[in-house]
């Protein structure tokens, strides 16, 4: 059974930082693409960043230069480092991957950016 568990969210002031983690079980993250998707209040899901099995990373334009995706294959964990956070980054952040032909989501972690 595939399971993704996010953590690391919280309340932070504008300009602050957080590090989100996504611990995977039932799959090997080094052999699949891992993605972060966020959903702000009253809005639809927005893809934020991805890292493929070769380690190639991509970002949506609004977070380039501020967010960094990475993974630790030994811990089967993906990360999203969030720097210089803005109020518009407030959202629930989800880890997402496709494994065995199916999409898998975690339960999400809330990030709130407010002074």
Residue, then its C-alpha position, 0 to 999 in steps of 0.5 A: x500500500x502506497x502512503x505519503x505523509x507530509x509534515x513541516x507546515x505551520x504559521x510563519x511571518x512574511x519573509x520566513x522559511x519552512x521545510x516540508x517533508x513527505x515520507x513515502x512508503x510502499x514505493x521507492x521515491x528515487x524511481x518515480x517523480x515526486x511533486x508538490x501541489x498546493x491549494x489555497x482557500x477558495x482556489x483550485x489545486x496548483x502544481x508547485x514543483x517536481x523532481x523526476x527520477x533523474x533528479x531534474x527539478x522544475x518549479x512554477x514561476x511564482x516560486x522559482x528562486x524561493x522554493x527548493x525541492x529535493x529528496x533523500x532516497x535513503x530516507x524515502x523522503x521528499x522535501x520542499x524548502x520554502x524561503x522568503x514566504x509571502x502571504x500568497x503562499x498560504x495553502x495546504x501543501x500536498x505531496x503527489x506521485x504516480x505509482x503503479x498507474x495510480x495517483x497518490x496523495x498525502x493528507x496535506x500540511x497547512x502553511x500559513x503566511x501572516x504577520 
